Amino acid sequence: MCRLGRVLDSGCGNGVFTAFLSQLGFDAVGIDISGTAIGFARQRYQGMRFEVASLEDGLPCKPDAFDAVWCTEVLEHLFDVQAALTEINRVLRPNGTLVLTTPYHGLLKNLAIALLSFDRHFDPCGPPIRFFTRCALDLCLGKAGFVVEQWAGVGRFWPLWMSHFVVARKAGMPDHAAETIALPR
């Protein structure tokens, strides 16, 4: 089979999407912080590469090792988003592609949530710890050395999309000059 390029599935869970990428002809590698999920993926998809690793703490990959990184519904669960995006930048080749999704939070959706289900949606004991607007996600990506090439809302309909769908290109090195990201007022 002709290989199309090397892709990292970051936050691969049980490996289903990593296997799908491999079936499409990509040289796919899956990483996840859950040893249980990686154990399941290794058992189900023998012969494929799956590693237990944290985007925040560093990946067991060489710099410039991948043509693309797929990161779906992961960033909102991380304490250090900038460390994760910086690590993705490190393992992507120059001009490599980052494709990511994260739950959509726009003004009208946030108003609906605030009026109808604030406590359930922003449950302090629930798994998501970050909620990105387009502006906030764009700033995070820019600081990490990415240029966004495409934005889309997916799932349901505007203004209640479920997720942002973003395609970004590695355009340079991360900006380590600023400790925090200042959002416009």
Secondary structure, 3 states (H helix, E strand, C coil): CCCCCEEEEECCCCCHHHHHHHHCCCEEEEEECCHHHHHHHHHHCCCCEEEECECCCECCCCCCCEEEEEEECCHHHCCCHHHHHHHHHHHEEEEEEEEEEEECCCHHHHHHHHHHCHHHHCCCCCCCCCCCCHHHHHHHHHHCCEEEEEEEEECCCCCCCCEEEEEEEECCCCCCCCCCCCCCC
